[in-house]
Amino acid sequence: MLKKLLFNNGLSFMKKLNHALGIMTFAVTTMTAQAAIPVDFSNLVEQVSPAVVSVSATKSLSQQEMMQEQVPELLRRFFGNQIIIPQQQIPREQNAYGSAFFISSDGYLLTNHHVIKDASKVTITLNDRRELDADVVGSDERTDVALLKVKGDRFPALKTGDVDQLKVGQPVLAIGSPFGFDYSASAGIVSAKSRTMFNETSVPFIQTDVALNPGNSGGPLFNEKGEVVGVNSRIFSGTGGYMGLSFSIPIDVAMDVVNQLRTTGKVSRPYLGVMLQDVDRNLAEAYRLDKPEGALITQVAPNSPAQKAGLKAGDIILSYNGRNLVRTSDLINLINRTQINQKINLTILRNQRRQELAVTLVSSPDETPPAKKESADNPSSKLGIALRELNAQEKARYKLQGVVVQNLSYAGLAARSGIQQYDVITQIADKQIKSLADFKQAIESIDKKAVVPVYIVRQGQPTILGLRLDN
C-alpha cells in the first residue's frame, strides 16, 4: 500500500514536473523565436524609396582601353597591343551603374566617386521611371564621395542621423540597385565601427553584414528611424560578390565633403604629417604600457605640423585633446573631425615619459582640387566636334552645301546626339550651313538649353537628328 502510494505520488510529481518543464521549454522556444524574427522594415522602405535613385554613368573609352576590350589578355601577353582583330566591333563607351539619394529638395544627390569617375554623362532614374541628366558638382576620390545635381525642385530628401548614436548590433537597412535590380532592399546589423581598410586613412567605415553587391554603391544605409547613417561604398570579397562584409561611409564624413564641394568646389583636410601603426602586445611591453593603446608614429613628414611641433618617429600618441586613444583609427577619426588651423593638444609617450605637445593642423597638401568646368563661351568645346568645309570638287560631285565632321569626341554633345564622323551638316534649325562661319553663328544664336534639329547627309542619305545643347 505504501509503495503504491509512493508510486502514485511520484507519478503525480513527475507529471507536474514535466508540465512545468514543458511550459518553460515553450517559453524559451517562444522567446528564441521572437528574437529570431527580423525587424519589419516594410513601412520604412515604402517611405524612403522615392528619395533613392539608380545611376547610369557613361564613360568614353580611350584608344588603349578600346584595344584592351577588343584583344584578349592572353594574346596581348604574346603580341602586345599592336595586334588587330578584323571585323571586330569595338565598344567606344561603357556604362557604370550605381545608386544615389537626394539630400535636398532642390536636386542635390549623394553617391560614390567610383560610380561616376571619368564619366562623360550621368543619368539618374527615379522610382516613377523618369530619367534626368545629372551634373557632377564635385567628387573626392579619397573619401569616395561625389555630389550630383539635377534640375528641378520638390524632390523627396532624406534625413541624416547621428552616427555617434549608432551601436554595434543595431539593425540597419540598405536600398539600391544591385546588378540593375532597382530598389532592392537588404537588411542586417552593424558589425563594427571605425574600420580602416587597406591603408585608407580618410574614412572610419561602418562595417555591416548587409548584403551589398555591384550597383548598391552610392546608396543609403538607414537606421531603424529611417535616417541615413551611411553611404554604401564597398565590400570585402574574394570573389567579387557579397561574402558577409560590407562597408559604408559614415554620413557625417560624407556630408562634410558634400558641404565643401558645394561651397568651394574642393575638399580640404586637416593634416598632421605622420605615418602611424597600432601598438600590439610586444610593443606595449617594450614601451612599458599596461596594455596595447595609442598610435605609434613610424615616420614624420618634413616641414609638417608634426615636425614643427617636435614629434618624432617612435613616439606613441596616447591622447588627443584629452581623449584617450585605443588604436590608430581613433586618432585618424578625431583628426578628420578637426578644423583646419585649429590647435590641438597631444599626450605622447617618449622614452617611457609622458609629454604634452601642442600642434596646429594645416590643410593637407593632397587636397581635392576644384572641379574643372567647360567654358560657357565656347560652345564648340562642349559639342566636341572638329569640322572642315567642303572643297569645290566635293560640292560639285555631291551637289552639297555644308560642313564635314572631320573628327569628334565621343564624350561631346554632338556624339551623344548621334552625329558621326564624315557626316555633312547642311542645316541647323532654319539656318542653312555653307561654311564654318555659318555653323558657329548658328550654334551661338541658339538657346543653350534647347534641342534643335540638325540636317545631315550620311553616306548619301539625308537624315535629321535632334542636337541637345545642354548637358
LUMDOFI-661791 format. One line per field, with one value per residue (C-alpha): x negated, y negated, z; residue in three letters. Coordinates in Angstrom, 2 decimals, padded with zeros to 5 digits, always signed. Example, Ala and Ser with C-alpha at 12.3 -4.5 7.8 and 13.67 -1.06 7.14 Angstrom:
X [-012.30/-013.67]
Y [+004.50/+001.06]
Z [+007.80/+007.14]
res [ALA/SER]
This chain:
X [+000.00/-002.82/-004.71/-001.58/-001.04/-004.66/-004.44/-001.23/-002.66/-005.88/-003.94/-001.89/-005.08/-006.69/-003.61/-003.69/-007.43/-007.09/-004.24/-006.32/-009.30/-007.03/-005.86/-009.47/-010.52/-007.63/-008.54/-012.19/-011.22/-008.83/-011.45/-014.01/-011.55/-010.70/-014.38/-014.89/-012.11/-013.81/-012.87/-009.93/-011.27/-008.30/-006.85/-010.32/-011.09/-007.83/-008.57/-012.16/-012.28/-011.15/-014.34/-016.62/-017.61/-019.62/-022.63/-023.96/-027.38/-028.67/-032.42/-034.20/-036.98/-040.47/-042.15/-044.19/-041.09/-039.26/-042.18/-042.11/-038.40/-039.00/-042.13/-042.06/-044.60/-046.33/-047.02/-048.28/-050.83/-052.41/-051.81/-051.25/-048.63/-049.67/-047.58/-044.36/-041.40/-039.49/-035.72/-035.51/-033.10/-034.89/-032.68/-033.52/-031.64/-030.97/-028.22/-028.76/-025.80/-025.18/-022.78/-022.32/-019.89/-018.53/-019.93/-017.98/-014.68/-016.38/-018.04/-021.34/-022.22/-024.95/-026.71/-030.17/-033.14/-033.88/-030.37/-030.79/-034.58/-035.65/-032.01/-031.12/-027.42/-025.49/-021.79/-019.55/-016.32/-013.65/-011.28/-008.49/-010.75/-011.61/-015.17/-017.07/-020.53/-022.76/-025.72/-028.72/-029.17/-032.31/-033.93/-036.51/-038.42/-039.92/-036.56/-034.76/-032.08/-030.52/-027.87/-025.36/-022.76/-019.64/-017.31/-014.05/-012.69/-010.39/-012.42/-012.00/-015.11/-016.26/-017.07/-020.53/-021.12/-023.70/-026.46/-027.73/-024.45/-024.77/-025.73/-027.19/-024.37/-021.67/-019.63/-020.26/-018.72/-020.21/-018.34/-019.99/-020.19/-022.41/-023.10/-020.48/-017.62/-016.23/-015.01/-016.28/-016.21/-018.57/-018.89/-021.38/-023.14/-026.08/-029.09/-031.70/-032.51/-035.60/-037.06/-040.07/-040.77/-043.93/-045.86/-042.80/-043.02/-040.29/-037.20/-036.26/-033.95/-030.80/-031.02/-027.75/-026.57/-024.03/-024.12/-025.66/-026.61/-027.71/-025.04/-024.48/-027.39/-026.29/-023.01/-021.89/-022.27/-019.35/-018.85/-015.50/-014.22/-014.64/-017.62/-020.65/-023.67/-025.98/-026.71/-027.26/-030.71/-032.41/-032.54/-035.33/-035.28/-037.49/-035.01/-033.65/-030.31/-028.90/-030.64/-029.21/-031.43/-030.09/-031.40/-029.65/-030.95/-029.59/-027.09/-028.80/-032.04/-030.15/-028.19/-031.35/-032.78/-029.49/-029.34/-032.89/-032.20/-029.01/-030.55/-034.14/-034.26/-037.19/-037.92/-040.43/-041.55/-043.37/-046.95/-049.28/-052.02/-052.78/-052.74/-051.12/-050.65/-048.79/-050.54/-050.48/-051.26/-055.01/-055.29/-053.18/-055.60/-058.62/-057.20/-056.14/-052.47/-049.87/-048.02/-048.21/-046.94/-047.67/-049.05/-052.75/-054.48/-056.70/-057.58/-057.27/-056.92/-059.40/-058.03/-054.79/-052.89/-054.11/-057.77/-057.34/-055.72/-058.63/-057.01/-059.44/-059.34/-058.94/-056.59/-053.25/-050.30/-048.15/-045.50/-044.06/-042.60/-042.17/-040.51/-042.35/-043.29/-042.83/-044.05/-045.27/-041.79/-040.66/-043.34/-042.55/-038.85/-039.50/-041.90/-039.36/-036.78/-039.10/-039.01/-041.99/-044.32/-042.98/-045.45/-045.27/-046.90/-048.58/-049.81/-052.73/-054.98/-058.71/-061.47/-058.92/-057.94/-054.69/-054.84/-052.32/-052.68/-050.58/-050.15/-048.36/-046.84/-047.05/-045.41/-046.53/-048.89/-046.96/-043.54/-040.98/-041.31/-038.27/-036.33/-037.18/-034.29/-033.91/-033.82/-030.27/-031.59/-032.94/-030.05/-032.26/-034.27/-031.10/-029.97/-033.29/-033.42/-036.04/-034.74/-036.03/-034.39/-033.59/-036.07/-034.98/-035.29/-033.11/-030.47/-030.30/-030.37/-027.82/-025.82/-026.02/-026.48/-027.65/-030.49/-032.05/-032.52/-036.24/-036.56/-034.60/-034.94/-032.73/-032.26/-030.91/-027.30/-027.44/-028.38/-025.77/-023.13/-024.04/-026.32/-029.10/-032.42/-032.13/-028.55/-027.86/-025.90/-023.72/-021.27/-020.75/-017.17/-016.20/-019.79/-021.48/-025.08/-027.52/-030.67/-032.32/-031.26/-027.62/-027.95/-029.46/-026.87/-024.01/-025.21/-025.86/-022.41/-020.53/-019.28/-021.88/-019.15/-017.39/-017.26/-017.43/-017.02/-020.23/-020.04/-022.86/-023.79/-025.27/-026.58/-024.39/-021.23/-019.61/-018.90/-017.60/-018.91/-017.98/-021.10/-020.92/-022.89/-022.69/-024.27]
Y [+000.00/-002.39/-001.50/-002.15/-005.49/-006.48/-005.40/-007.39/-010.44/-010.10/-009.76/-012.83/-014.76/-013.73/-014.84/-018.21/-018.50/-017.59/-020.06/-022.77/-021.92/-021.97/-025.48/-026.58/-024.94/-026.62/-029.96/-029.61/-028.47/-031.40/-033.87/-032.38/-032.54/-036.15/-037.05/-035.46/-037.49/-040.25/-043.88/-044.78/-047.48/-047.40/-050.79/-052.32/-051.03/-052.46/-055.81/-056.36/-054.65/-057.75/-059.54/-056.76/-056.67/-054.45/-055.98/-055.29/-056.78/-056.71/-056.54/-057.12/-054.62/-055.71/-054.03/-051.88/-050.86/-050.01/-047.82/-046.09/-045.44/-044.02/-041.92/-039.11/-039.30/-036.10/-037.50/-040.80/-038.94/-037.47/-040.15/-043.37/-045.96/-046.12/-043.10/-043.90/-041.57/-042.41/-042.93/-043.26/-045.87/-047.91/-049.50/-053.20/-053.70/-051.77/-052.23/-052.04/-051.60/-052.52/-054.24/-057.71/-059.56/-063.08/-065.13/-068.31/-069.11/-071.30/-068.38/-067.62/-063.93/-061.99/-058.99/-057.35/-058.78/-055.43/-055.29/-058.47/-058.53/-059.64/-059.72/-061.83/-061.66/-060.82/-059.94/-059.13/-057.16/-057.97/-055.40/-056.70/-055.77/-059.37/-059.85/-063.05/-064.16/-064.97/-067.33/-066.32/-069.22/-067.70/-064.44/-063.30/-060.10/-059.68/-059.50/-058.02/-060.73/-062.56/-065.29/-065.38/-067.98/-067.67/-070.43/-070.81/-071.14/-069.45/-066.27/-063.96/-064.48/-062.04/-062.92/-062.21/-060.52/-060.73/-058.20/-058.59/-057.12/-054.10/-050.98/-047.65/-045.11/-047.60/-046.74/-048.71/-048.74/-049.36/-050.27/-050.27/-048.70/-045.61/-044.17/-046.59/-045.28/-048.67/-049.38/-046.18/-046.29/-044.29/-044.37/-043.35/-044.68/-046.94/-044.65/-047.25/-050.96/-052.98/-050.34/-051.27/-049.38/-048.80/-051.82/-054.01/-056.71/-059.17/-057.16/-055.36/-052.87/-051.38/-047.60/-045.69/-042.27/-043.84/-042.09/-044.59/-043.87/-045.87/-048.51/-049.18/-051.62/-055.14/-054.06/-054.95/-052.93/-053.57/-053.13/-051.99/-055.58/-055.93/-058.27/-057.89/-056.88/-055.81/-055.71/-052.17/-052.09/-048.71/-045.07/-042.75/-039.78/-037.18/-036.52/-039.97/-039.14/-039.55/-037.48/-038.97/-042.04/-045.38/-048.87/-052.23/-055.79/-057.47/-060.12/-062.85/-062.26/-062.28/-065.44/-067.29/-066.51/-067.46/-070.83/-071.63/-070.58/-072.62/-075.81/-075.81/-073.05/-071.34/-069.33/-070.46/-068.11/-068.68/-067.46/-066.30/-064.72/-061.35/-057.68/-055.54/-051.95/-050.22/-049.16/-045.40/-043.30/-043.18/-046.94/-047.64/-045.58/-047.25/-050.72/-049.55/-050.17/-048.31/-047.31/-047.97/-051.50/-054.68/-055.35/-054.70/-057.19/-055.41/-058.42/-062.21/-064.20/-067.07/-070.60/-069.14/-070.34/-067.22/-068.02/-071.68/-070.61/-068.26/-064.87/-062.08/-058.54/-056.18/-058.46/-056.98/-059.39/-058.41/-061.12/-063.82/-066.88/-064.80/-061.82/-058.54/-056.65/-052.88/-052.41/-054.36/-054.65/-056.67/-059.29/-059.42/-059.88/-062.75/-064.48/-064.28/-065.99/-068.86/-072.25/-073.37/-075.81/-074.59/-073.95/-070.52/-069.08/-065.68/-063.46/-061.37/-058.70/-059.14/-057.28/-055.95/-059.50/-061.27/-064.70/-067.29/-068.86/-071.45/-071.10/-073.34/-071.35/-072.76/-071.91/-068.64/-069.07/-066.42/-068.02/-067.51/-070.31/-072.23/-070.52/-071.77/-073.26/-073.87/-077.47/-078.54/-080.97/-078.20/-076.01/-074.07/-072.65/-071.25/-069.85/-068.03/-068.34/-069.21/-070.43/-071.38/-072.99/-071.04/-071.69/-072.67/-069.14/-067.69/-070.38/-069.70/-065.92/-065.50/-068.66/-069.60/-072.71/-072.19/-071.30/-067.88/-066.28/-065.58/-064.25/-064.26/-063.36/-060.55/-062.48/-065.57/-066.60/-066.03/-062.37/-061.84/-063.24/-060.71/-062.74/-060.62/-061.16/-062.13/-063.36/-066.51/-069.12/-071.13/-072.91/-073.73/-074.65/-077.08/-078.21/-076.90/-075.88/-076.61/-077.43/-077.14/-080.70/-079.76/-076.80/-078.89/-081.64/-079.13/-077.42/-080.68/-082.04/-079.06/-078.78/-076.68/-074.69/-073.73/-070.65/-071.69/-069.74/-069.21/-068.23/-065.96/-063.79/-060.44/-058.17/-059.97/-059.68/-062.76/-062.40/-064.70/-064.46/-066.25/-068.04/-068.59/-071.69/-071.26/-068.54]
Z [+000.00/+000.91/-002.25/-004.32/-002.59/-003.11/-006.76/-007.32/-005.58/-007.57/-010.82/-009.97/-009.16/-012.47/-014.42/-012.69/-013.29/-016.97/-017.31/-015.69/-017.88/-020.90/-020.03/-019.52/-022.79/-024.62/-023.07/-024.04/-027.55/-027.90/-026.72/-029.10/-031.97/-031.14/-031.02/-034.44/-036.07/-038.18/-037.88/-040.12/-042.47/-044.87/-043.86/-043.86/-047.36/-048.67/-047.02/-048.16/-051.57/-053.57/-052.47/-053.75/-057.44/-059.75/-061.51/-065.00/-065.80/-069.38/-069.77/-073.07/-073.66/-074.69/-077.67/-075.28/-073.33/-076.54/-077.61/-074.23/-074.70/-078.16/-077.70/-075.12/-072.31/-073.43/-076.92/-075.51/-073.40/-076.53/-079.18/-077.20/-078.12/-081.78/-082.73/-084.63/-084.95/-088.18/-088.29/-084.51/-083.16/-080.52/-077.84/-077.63/-074.39/-071.22/-068.67/-064.93/-062.62/-059.02/-056.67/-055.18/-052.94/-052.56/-049.70/-050.52/-052.19/-054.83/-056.59/-054.85/-054.62/-052.87/-054.42/-054.64/-056.51/-058.13/-059.61/-061.68/-062.08/-065.60/-066.73/-069.76/-068.92/-065.75/-065.76/-062.80/-062.85/-060.27/-058.82/-061.11/-064.10/-065.03/-066.29/-065.56/-066.66/-063.69/-063.36/-061.28/-058.85/-057.38/-056.40/-053.85/-054.51/-051.03/-049.28/-052.32/-052.14/-055.10/-055.29/-058.17/-059.16/-061.28/-062.42/-060.59/-057.09/-054.58/-054.62/-051.59/-049.48/-046.82/-043.22/-041.84/-038.50/-035.73/-036.38/-032.82/-031.57/-033.86/-031.88/-032.87/-033.11/-034.17/-037.29/-040.49/-043.96/-047.42/-050.61/-054.02/-057.47/-057.24/-060.71/-062.08/-059.90/-058.89/-055.37/-053.82/-050.02/-047.79/-044.02/-041.35/-038.30/-037.56/-037.20/-036.21/-036.38/-037.26/-039.55/-041.67/-044.89/-046.91/-045.63/-046.23/-043.57/-044.57/-043.66/-040.42/-042.17/-040.70/-041.11/-041.53/-042.64/-045.04/-048.43/-050.87/-054.47/-057.56/-058.10/-054.38/-054.38/-053.51/-051.96/-048.42/-045.22/-042.85/-039.13/-037.67/-037.66/-041.43/-041.05/-043.31/-041.26/-044.10/-047.81/-049.07/-050.60/-050.83/-049.86/-048.76/-051.09/-052.67/-055.47/-056.37/-054.77/-051.28/-048.57/-045.39/-045.02/-046.24/-045.56/-045.57/-045.31/-042.15/-043.19/-041.15/-043.09/-046.40/-045.58/-044.58/-048.03/-049.69/-047.94/-049.06/-052.65/-052.70/-051.31/-052.61/-055.22/-053.48/-050.35/-047.73/-044.97/-041.70/-041.91/-039.15/-041.26/-039.65/-040.58/-037.90/-036.78/-033.97/-030.77/-030.28/-027.21/-027.79/-028.39/-025.32/-023.26/-024.89/-024.11/-020.63/-021.21/-019.15/-022.34/-026.11/-026.70/-028.65/-032.12/-032.78/-035.11/-037.64/-039.80/-039.64/-042.87/-043.34/-042.82/-041.48/-038.40/-036.59/-037.26/-036.31/-033.02/-032.22/-032.81/-033.69/-035.04/-032.09/-030.16/-029.12/-029.17/-026.18/-026.16/-028.42/-026.71/-023.58/-025.29/-024.80/-027.97/-028.09/-031.65/-034.68/-036.20/-033.15/-033.86/-037.57/-036.88/-034.47/-036.88/-039.71/-037.49/-036.58/-038.29/-040.34/-038.49/-035.15/-032.32/-030.68/-027.56/-027.70/-024.90/-026.11/-024.66/-025.35/-023.54/-021.01/-020.10/-020.90/-022.51/-023.66/-027.11/-028.95/-032.73/-035.22/-038.08/-041.60/-044.91/-046.45/-049.43/-051.43/-051.06/-053.82/-056.44/-057.69/-060.44/-063.90/-065.83/-069.53/-070.66/-071.44/-074.03/-076.25/-077.47/-079.88/-076.98/-075.41/-078.77/-079.05/-082.81/-085.45/-088.84/-092.26/-095.26/-098.41/-101.16/-104.70/-106.07/-103.29/-103.76/-107.49/-107.20/-104.43/-105.14/-101.46/-099.38/-095.81/-093.44/-092.88/-089.46/-089.63/-086.08/-082.86/-079.20/-078.02/-074.77/-076.59/-077.06/-080.83/-080.48/-077.78/-080.14/-082.82/-085.11/-086.62/-088.33/-092.03/-091.66/-093.72/-091.76/-094.14/-091.84/-088.15/-087.26/-090.04/-090.74/-093.90/-093.29/-096.10/-094.16/-090.76/-090.04/-090.67/-088.28/-085.49/-085.90/-085.88/-082.70/-080.86/-081.71/-080.28/-076.72/-074.90/-073.14/-076.36/-078.54/-082.21/-085.45/-087.42/-091.08/-092.22/-095.17/-094.22/-096.97/-099.48/-097.38/-095.77/-092.06/-089.32/-085.74/-082.53/-081.22/-077.48/-076.49/-072.73/-070.58]
res [MET/LEU/LYS/LYS/LEU/LEU/PHE/ASN/ASN/GLY/LEU/SER/PHE/MET/LYS/LYS/LEU/ASN/HIS/ALA/LEU/GLY/ILE/MET/THR/PHE/ALA/VAL/THR/THR/MET/THR/ALA/GLN/ALA/ALA/ILE/PRO/VAL/ASP/PHE/SER/ASN/LEU/VAL/GLU/GLN/VAL/SER/PRO/ALA/VAL/VAL/SER/VAL/SER/ALA/THR/LYS/SER/LEU/SER/GLN/GLN/GLU/MET/MET/GLN/GLU/GLN/VAL/PRO/GLU/LEU/LEU/ARG/ARG/PHE/PHE/GLY/ASN/GLN/ILE/ILE/ILE/PRO/GLN/GLN/GLN/ILE/PRO/ARG/GLU/GLN/ASN/ALA/TYR/GLY/SER/ALA/PHE/PHE/ILE/SER/SER/ASP/GLY/TYR/LEU/LEU/THR/ASN/HIS/HIS/VAL/ILE/LYS/ASP/ALA/SER/LYS/VAL/THR/ILE/THR/LEU/ASN/ASP/ARG/ARG/GLU/LEU/ASP/ALA/ASP/VAL/VAL/GLY/SER/ASP/GLU/ARG/THR/ASP/VAL/ALA/LEU/LEU/LYS/VAL/LYS/GLY/ASP/ARG/PHE/PRO/ALA/LEU/LYS/THR/GLY/ASP/VAL/ASP/GLN/LEU/LYS/VAL/GLY/GLN/PRO/VAL/LEU/ALA/ILE/GLY/SER/PRO/PHE/GLY/PHE/ASP/TYR/SER/ALA/SER/ALA/GLY/ILE/VAL/SER/ALA/LYS/SER/ARG/THR/MET/PHE/ASN/GLU/THR/SER/VAL/PRO/PHE/ILE/GLN/THR/ASP/VAL/ALA/LEU/ASN/PRO/GLY/ASN/SER/GLY/GLY/PRO/LEU/PHE/ASN/GLU/LYS/GLY/GLU/VAL/VAL/GLY/VAL/ASN/SER/ARG/ILE/PHE/SER/GLY/THR/GLY/GLY/TYR/MET/GLY/LEU/SER/PHE/SER/ILE/PRO/ILE/ASP/VAL/ALA/MET/ASP/VAL/VAL/ASN/GLN/LEU/ARG/THR/THR/GLY/LYS/VAL/SER/ARG/PRO/TYR/LEU/GLY/VAL/MET/LEU/GLN/ASP/VAL/ASP/ARG/ASN/LEU/ALA/GLU/ALA/TYR/ARG/LEU/ASP/LYS/PRO/GLU/GLY/ALA/LEU/ILE/THR/GLN/VAL/ALA/PRO/ASN/SER/PRO/ALA/GLN/LYS/ALA/GLY/LEU/LYS/ALA/GLY/ASP/ILE/ILE/LEU/SER/TYR/ASN/GLY/ARG/ASN/LEU/VAL/ARG/THR/SER/ASP/LEU/ILE/ASN/LEU/ILE/ASN/ARG/THR/GLN/ILE/ASN/GLN/LYS/ILE/ASN/LEU/THR/ILE/LEU/ARG/ASN/GLN/ARG/ARG/GLN/GLU/LEU/ALA/VAL/THR/LEU/VAL/SER/SER/PRO/ASP/GLU/THR/PRO/PRO/ALA/LYS/LYS/GLU/SER/ALA/ASP/ASN/PRO/SER/SER/LYS/LEU/GLY/ILE/ALA/LEU/ARG/GLU/LEU/ASN/ALA/GLN/GLU/LYS/ALA/ARG/TYR/LYS/LEU/GLN/GLY/VAL/VAL/VAL/GLN/ASN/LEU/SER/TYR/ALA/GLY/LEU/ALA/ALA/ARG/SER/GLY/ILE/GLN/GLN/TYR/ASP/VAL/ILE/THR/GLN/ILE/ALA/ASP/LYS/GLN/ILE/LYS/SER/LEU/ALA/ASP/PHE/LYS/GLN/ALA/ILE/GLU/SER/ILE/ASP/LYS/LYS/ALA/VAL/VAL/PRO/VAL/TYR/ILE/VAL/ARG/GLN/GLY/GLN/PRO/THR/ILE/LEU/GLY/LEU/ARG/LEU/ASP/ASN]
